[in-house]
Amino acid sequence: MLKCTSTGQLYYLRVPPRLKKVEHARQWLCGIDIEAAEEVYVRERWQRPANGRNRVLSPSEQSVMEAELLRASEREKLEFVAEA
């Protein structure tokens, strides 16, 4: 549900009923997979330093990057809340 800030009008946006999380509904409406985009961002940040060239990560850097990716994937998403 969206509320217009100027008129106060409420709008209900329909999404597929299989979507159970607000984040997934937002992604579906925008046509963006934010979780996949975040994974690409983390990988590029670790593998492409300021000079712009790709580099091979050491085993310790690789494990830190994988831990960061795991934390991002486990981040709590907002659930739909039924309103009366």
C-alpha positions as CSV (number, residue, x, y, z in Angstrom):
1,M,0.0,0.0,0.0
2,L,1.3,3.5,-0.9
3,K,0.0,6.8,0.3
4,C,0.2,9.9,-1.8
5,T,2.0,12.6,0.3
6,S,0.0,15.5,-1.3
7,T,-3.6,14.1,-1.4
8,G,-3.5,11.3,1.2
9,Q,-5.0,8.9,-1.4
10,L,-4.1,5.2,-0.7
11,Y,-3.0,3.0,-3.5
12,Y,-2.7,-0.8,-3.4
13,L,-0.1,-2.3,-5.6
14,R,-0.7,-5.9,-6.7
15,V,2.1,-8.3,-6.7
16,P,2.1,-12.1,-7.2
17,P,0.7,-13.9,-4.1
18,R,3.8,-16.1,-3.8
19,L,5.9,-13.1,-2.8
20,K,6.0,-13.1,1.0
21,K,8.6,-10.3,1.7
22,V,8.3,-6.6,1.1
23,E,11.8,-6.6,-0.4
24,H,10.8,-9.2,-2.9
25,A,7.7,-7.3,-3.9
26,R,9.7,-4.1,-4.3
27,Q,12.2,-6.0,-6.5
28,W,9.4,-7.5,-8.6
29,L,7.7,-4.1,-9.1
30,C,11.0,-2.4,-10.1
31,G,12.3,-5.4,-12.1
32,I,15.5,-5.4,-10.1
33,D,17.1,-8.3,-8.1
34,I,18.7,-6.3,-5.3
35,E,20.2,-9.3,-3.6
36,A,22.1,-10.3,-6.8
37,A,23.2,-6.7,-7.3
38,E,24.5,-6.5,-3.8
39,E,26.5,-9.7,-4.4
40,V,28.1,-8.2,-7.5
41,Y,28.9,-5.1,-5.6
42,V,30.7,-7.0,-2.8
43,R,32.7,-9.1,-5.3
44,E,33.7,-6.1,-7.4
45,R,34.7,-4.1,-4.3
46,W,37.0,-6.9,-3.1
47,Q,38.5,-8.0,-6.5
48,R,38.9,-4.5,-8.1
49,P,40.9,-2.1,-6.1
50,A,41.2,1.6,-6.7
51,N,43.6,1.2,-9.7
52,G,40.8,-0.6,-11.6
53,R,42.6,-3.8,-12.4
54,N,41.3,-7.2,-11.3
55,R,43.4,-9.0,-8.7
56,V,43.5,-12.5,-7.2
57,L,42.5,-12.6,-3.6
58,S,44.6,-14.3,-1.0
59,P,42.9,-17.2,0.9
60,S,42.3,-15.0,4.0
61,E,40.8,-12.2,1.8
62,Q,38.6,-14.7,0.0
63,S,37.2,-16.0,3.4
64,V,36.5,-12.5,4.6
65,M,34.7,-11.7,1.3
66,E,32.7,-14.9,1.6
67,A,31.7,-14.1,5.2
68,E,30.5,-10.6,4.0
69,L,28.5,-12.2,1.2
70,L,26.9,-14.7,3.7
71,R,26.0,-11.8,6.1
72,A,24.4,-9.9,3.2
73,S,22.3,-13.0,2.2
74,E,21.2,-13.6,5.8
75,R,20.2,-10.0,6.4
76,E,16.6,-9.9,7.7
77,K,14.1,-8.7,5.2
78,L,10.8,-6.9,6.0
79,E,7.8,-9.1,6.0
80,F,4.3,-8.1,4.7
81,V,2.1,-6.9,7.5
82,A,-1.7,-7.2,7.1
83,E,-3.6,-4.1,7.7
84,A,-7.3,-3.7,8.4
